[in-house]
């Protein structure tokens, strides 16, 4: 192949690779389905709420675990209980921190 044919082919391959990588990164930050697994509260570092926007067409609670994320249905009782557990743990640790600072 001559240089005039190699460059366009390399550019096309680069664009295909880049578009695949970017679309994968977008879906990794967006819940596409709910998990059935219920993690123990003590393992949850925090959570965030995913609203329905753009390509994320699923309302979800995203639990932050060490090294991964878990997407949960916000209408499920266990999801609501885990959110309350995380909030209670945050309140308790904030009170302990405040008492130790005094």
PERA-V711649 format. One record per residue. RES is the residue in three letters. SS is DSSP state (H for helix, E for strand, L for the rest). PHI is phi as a letter, one per 30 degrees, with the letter a starting at -180 (NA if undefined). Layout:
RES | SS | PHI
RES | SS | PHI
This chain:
UNK | L | NA
UNK | L | d
UNK | H | e
UNK | H | d
UNK | H | c
UNK | H | d
UNK | H | d
UNK | H | d
UNK | H | d
UNK | H | d
UNK | H | d
UNK | H | d
UNK | H | d
UNK | H | d
UNK | H | d
UNK | H | d
UNK | H | d
UNK | H | d
UNK | H | d
UNK | H | d
UNK | H | d
UNK | H | d
UNK | H | d
UNK | H | d
UNK | H | d
UNK | H | d
UNK | H | d
UNK | H | d
UNK | L | c
UNK | L | b
UNK | L | d
UNK | L | c
UNK | L | a
UNK | L | c
UNK | L | d
UNK | L | c
UNK | L | d
UNK | L | c
UNK | L | d
UNK | L | d
UNK | H | e
UNK | H | d
UNK | H | d
UNK | E | d
UNK | E | d
UNK | E | l
UNK | E | a
UNK | E | b
UNK | E | c
UNK | E | c
UNK | L | c
UNK | L | d
UNK | E | b
UNK | L | h
UNK | L | d
UNK | E | c
UNK | L | c
UNK | L | b
UNK | L | d
UNK | E | b
UNK | E | c
UNK | E | c
UNK | E | d
UNK | E | c
UNK | E | c
UNK | L | e
UNK | L | i
UNK | E | a
UNK | E | b
UNK | E | b
UNK | E | c
UNK | E | b
UNK | L | d
UNK | L | d
UNK | L | d
UNK | L | d
UNK | H | d
UNK | H | d
UNK | H | d
UNK | H | d
UNK | H | d
UNK | H | d
UNK | H | d
UNK | H | d
UNK | H | d
UNK | H | d
UNK | H | d
UNK | H | d
UNK | H | d
UNK | H | d
UNK | H | d
UNK | H | d
UNK | H | d
UNK | H | d
UNK | H | d
UNK | H | d
UNK | H | d
UNK | H | d
UNK | H | d
UNK | H | d
UNK | H | d
UNK | L | d
